[in-house]
Amino acid sequence: MRIAQLTLGLTLALGLAACKGDDDAATDSAADDSAADDSSADDTGTEQSLYEQLGGETAIRAVVAEMVKNIAADGRINWMFANADLPALEASLHDQICAATGGGCTYSGADMKTVHAGMAITDAQFNALVEDLLEALDTLGVPYALDGSQPIDPLLLALVGMQGDIVEDADGSAVYFNQLGVYAGGDGYAAVSAVIDAMLGYVAADSRINGFFATTDLANLRALLIEQVCDATGGYCTYSGRDMKSAHVGLCIGEDDFNALVEDLLKGLDDLGVPWALDGSELIDPLLLTLAGMSTDIVEECK
C-alpha cells in the first residue's frame, strides 16, 4: 500500500538523522562528551564508530521512539502513517540508523528515491518530518547545530541531502490533492478534512436525509470519506471502503436524496469560502463532477 511504503520510507529517511540524536541523548554525560569532543577515539586511543560516539543502542532507540511519537501526534503528516505498524516502523528505523553509524546492523530496505517515487511529497511535508525529529532531539537534550559542530550534525545534514530524492511536488502544484491545500494553508489533507466536516455538519441537520445516517458510525464514515477523497485526488491514502454501488445497495436512495447531499456539500464549501462552478472553471470542480458521476451507483429508486 502507498501509505505503508511512505511510512517506512519517510521515517527511515528521518531515522538516519534520528539515530545520531538518539546516541547523543543516551545519557546526559554521553551528550555532553559528544558536544565537547569531536574525537572518534576513546580514552585508550581506540577508534570509536559513530554508533558508539552517539551513545549506542539505548540512545538510538530513545531518539527513534521519540520521533515516531512526534510524528503520530503531528496533524500535518500523521495521516500518512495511519495504517503503519509502528513497532515494525521503529524496528526498521533502528536497523537503518544502526547500520549507517557502524553499529553492525543490516538495513535491507530500498533507497529513498525508489521508496518515494510517485508519492508527490511536498517540501512542507518533508520539513514537518524534520521538525518532528529535531523536537525529539530537543526533548532528549541532544545538541545539534546543522553546521558540523555537533556530533549529530553529519547525520542531520545527510537527511537534508535526501530531500531531493524524497520530495517530488515541492510547492504542492503538481498533484490535485496538494493543489487543494490552497484552501487550508498549503495542506491538502486539512482542506479535504474541512470539506468533509462541513458537509457532514449540514447532513446531520438535514431532515431530508439525516435519517439515512441514524445508525451510522459517523466517525468511521468521516474517516472513509476523507480517505476516499484523498485517494481519488492523488493523495497518499488508500480507500479501504466498499465501492459505491455495494455500499448503497438496498438503501433506496432517490434522486432527491442524492441532490440533498450535494446541496449540503456545496453549503459546506460556501462556508469555507471555496469557490465552485461545476463547469470546470474552479479548482474544486473536478472533485464535484466526480461526485456527481457517482449518482448512477448510489441512486436506487425502490418501489
C-alpha positions in Angstrom: 0.0 0.0 0.0 1.2 3.5 -0.7 0.7 4.5 3.0 2.8 1.6 4.2 5.6 2.5 1.8 5.5 6.1 2.7 5.5 5.3 6.4 8.6 3.1 6.1 10.4 5.3 3.6 9.9 8.7 5.1 10.6 7.6 8.6 13.6 5.6 7.5 15.0 8.8 5.9 14.4 10.6 9.2 15.6 7.7 11.1 19.0 8.2 9.6 19.3 11.5 11.2 17.4 10.4 14.3 19.8 7.8 15.2 22.5 10.3 15.7 20.4 12.3 18.0 19.5 9.2 20.0 23.0 8.2 20.6 24.0 11.6 21.9 20.9 11.5 24.1 21.5 8.1 25.6 22.8 9.8 28.8 23.4 13.3 29.8 27.1 12.6 30.1 27.2 11.0 26.6 25.6 14.1 25.1 28.0 16.4 26.9 31.0 14.4 25.9 29.9 14.3 22.3 29.3 18.1 22.2 32.6 18.9 23.8 34.9 16.5 21.9 34.8 15.7 18.2 37.3 13.0 18.6 36.4 9.5 17.4 38.8 7.8 19.8 38.1 6.7 23.4 40.4 7.3 26.4 42.6 4.4 25.3 43.1 5.8 21.9 40.8 3.1 20.3 38.8 4.4 17.3 35.1 4.6 18.0 32.4 4.1 15.5 29.8 6.9 15.1 27.3 4.4 16.7 29.4 4.3 19.8 30.1 8.1 19.8 26.3 8.7 19.8 25.6 6.5 22.8 24.9 3.2 21.2 21.8 1.1 21.4 20.0 2.9 24.2 20.4 6.3 22.5 19.3 5.2 19.1 16.2 3.5 20.4 15.3 6.6 22.5 15.5 9.0 19.6 13.6 6.7 17.2 10.8 6.2 19.7 10.5 9.9 20.5 10.5 10.9 16.8 7.8 8.3 15.9 5.7 9.6 18.9 6.0 13.2 17.5 5.0 12.1 14.0 2.0 10.3 15.4 0.9 13.5 17.1 1.6 15.8 14.1 -1.6 16.6 12.3 0.3 17.8 9.3 1.6 14.4 8.4 0.3 11.7 10.8 -2.4 10.8 8.3 0.3 9.4 6.1 1.1 6.8 8.7 -2.5 5.9 9.6 -2.0 2.2 8.5 1.5 1.9 9.7 2.7 -0.9 12.0 4.5 1.5 14.4 6.6 -1.2 16.2 7.8 -2.5 12.8 8.5 1.1 11.8 10.6 1.7 14.8 12.5 -1.6 14.2 13.2 -0.6 10.6 14.4 2.9 11.6 16.7 1.3 14.2 18.2 -1.0 11.7 18.9 1.7 9.2 20.4 4.0 11.7 22.4 1.3 13.4 23.8 0.2 10.0 24.5 3.8 8.9 26.5 4.5 12.0 28.6 1.4 12.2 26.6 -0.5 14.8 26.7 -3.8 13.0 23.1 -3.9 11.9 21.8 -4.7 8.4 19.3 -2.4 6.6 17.6 -4.2 3.7 15.2 -1.5 2.6 15.1 0.3 -0.7 16.9 3.6 -1.4 14.9 6.8 -0.7 14.2 7.7 -4.3 12.7 4.3 -5.1 10.7 4.2 -1.9 9.1 7.6 -2.5 8.7 7.5 -6.3 5.2 8.7 -7.3 4.2 9.9 -3.9 4.4 13.7 -4.7 5.7 14.6 -1.3 6.0 18.3 -0.7 8.7 20.4 0.9 6.2 21.3 3.7 5.6 17.6 4.5 9.4 16.9 4.4 10.1 19.8 6.7 7.4 18.7 9.1 9.2 15.4 9.5 12.5 17.1 10.1 10.8 19.3 12.7 9.5 16.2 14.4 13.0 14.8 14.5 14.5 18.0 15.9 11.8 18.2 18.5 12.8 14.7 19.6 16.4 15.7 19.9 15.4 18.8 21.9 13.3 16.6 24.2 16.2 14.2 24.8 18.7 17.0 25.3 20.8 16.2 22.2 22.6 19.3 20.9 22.6 20.0 17.2 23.7 22.9 15.0 23.4 21.8 11.4 26.8 23.3 10.7 29.0 20.3 11.6 30.0 21.5 15.0 27.9 18.9 16.9 28.5 15.1 16.6 25.0 14.5 15.3 25.2 17.2 12.6 26.6 14.9 9.8 23.6 12.7 10.0 21.2 15.6 10.1 22.9 17.1 7.1 22.7 13.7 5.4 19.0 13.8 5.9 18.8 17.3 4.4 20.7 15.9 1.4 17.9 13.3 0.9 15.3 15.9 0.3 15.9 15.8 -3.4 15.2 12.1 -3.6 12.1 12.2 -1.3 10.3 15.4 -2.4 8.6 15.3 -5.8 6.0 18.0 -5.6 8.0 20.7 -3.8 5.4 23.5 -3.9 2.3 21.4 -4.0 1.3 22.4 -7.5 1.8 19.1 -9.4 -0.9 16.9 -7.8 -4.5 17.8 -7.4 -4.6 16.7 -3.8 -1.8 19.0 -3.0 -3.3 21.8 -5.0 -6.4 21.7 -2.8 -4.1 22.8 0.0 -4.6 26.3 -1.2 -7.8 26.3 0.8 -6.0 25.3 4.0 -2.6 26.9 4.2 -1.0 24.6 1.8 -2.2 21.4 3.5 -4.2 19.2 1.1 -5.3 16.8 3.9 -6.6 19.7 6.0 -8.5 21.0 3.1 -10.2 17.7 2.3 -10.9 17.1 6.0 -12.5 20.6 6.3 -14.8 20.0 3.3 -15.9 16.6 4.7 -16.6 18.0 8.1 -18.6 20.9 6.7 -20.7 18.6 4.6 -21.4 16.1 7.5 -22.4 19.0 9.7 -25.1 20.0 7.2 -26.1 16.4 6.6 -26.7 15.9 10.3 -29.1 18.8 10.4 -30.8 18.0 7.1 -34.2 16.3 7.8 -34.5 15.3 4.2 -31.6 12.8 4.5 -30.3 12.5 8.1 -32.5 9.5 8.7 -30.2 7.5 6.4 -27.4 8.1 8.9 -29.3 7.5 12.1 -27.4 4.3 13.0 -24.2 5.2 11.1 -20.8 5.3 12.9 -20.2 8.9 11.9 -16.5 8.9 13.0 -15.9 5.9 10.7 -17.9 7.5 7.9 -15.8 10.6 8.2 -12.6 8.7 8.1 -13.7 6.7 5.0 -14.9 9.9 3.2 -11.6 11.6 3.8 -9.7 8.5 2.8 -11.8 8.2 -0.4 -11.3 11.8 -1.5 -7.7 11.8 -0.6 -7.1 8.7 -2.7 -9.2 9.9 -5.6 -7.3 13.2 -5.8 -3.8 11.6 -5.7 -3.1 11.9 -2.0 -1.1 9.3 -0.1 -4.2 7.4 1.1 -5.7 4.1 0.1 -9.5 3.9 0.2 -10.5 0.9 2.3 -14.3 1.1 2.0 -16.6 -0.7 -0.4 -17.4 0.6 -3.9 -20.3 3.0 -4.1 -22.8 0.5 -5.6 -22.2 -2.1 -3.0 -22.2 0.4 -0.2 -25.6 1.8 -1.1 -27.5 -1.2 -2.4 -30.8 -1.6 -0.7 -30.9 1.8 0.9 -33.4 3.1 -1.6 -31.7 6.4 -2.1 -33.6 8.6 -4.5 -32.5 11.3 -6.9 -33.8 13.9 -4.5 -31.9 12.4 -1.6 -28.7 12.4 -3.6 -29.3 16.0 -4.6 -29.8 17.0 -1.0 -26.4 15.5 -0.2 -24.8 17.5 -2.9 -26.5 20.7 -1.7 -25.1 20.1 1.8 -21.7 19.7 0.3 -22.0 22.9 -1.6 -23.2 24.7 1.6 -20.1 23.5 3.3 -17.9 24.8 0.5 -19.6 28.2 0.8 -18.9 28.3 4.5 -15.2 27.6 3.9 -15.0 30.2 1.1 -14.2 27.6 -1.5 -15.4 28.8 -4.9 -17.2 26.3 -7.2 -18.9 26.5 -10.5 -19.5 22.9 -11.7 -18.2 23.8 -15.1 -14.5 23.0 -14.6 -13.5 26.6 -14.1 -12.8 26.3 -10.4 -10.2 24.2 -8.7 -12.7 22.2 -6.7 -14.9 21.4 -9.8 -13.2 18.2 -10.9 -13.9 16.7 -7.5 -17.5 17.8 -7.5 -18.1 16.5 -11.0 -16.6 13.1 -9.9 -19.1 13.0 -7.1 -22.0 13.9 -9.5 -20.9 11.0 -11.7 -21.3 8.6 -8.7 -25.1 9.1 -8.7 -25.7 6.1 -11.0 -24.1 3.8 -8.4 -25.7 5.5 -5.4 -29.3 6.2 -6.5 -31.6 3.3 -6.4 -35.3 4.1 -6.7 -37.2 1.4 -4.8 -40.8 0.6 -5.4 
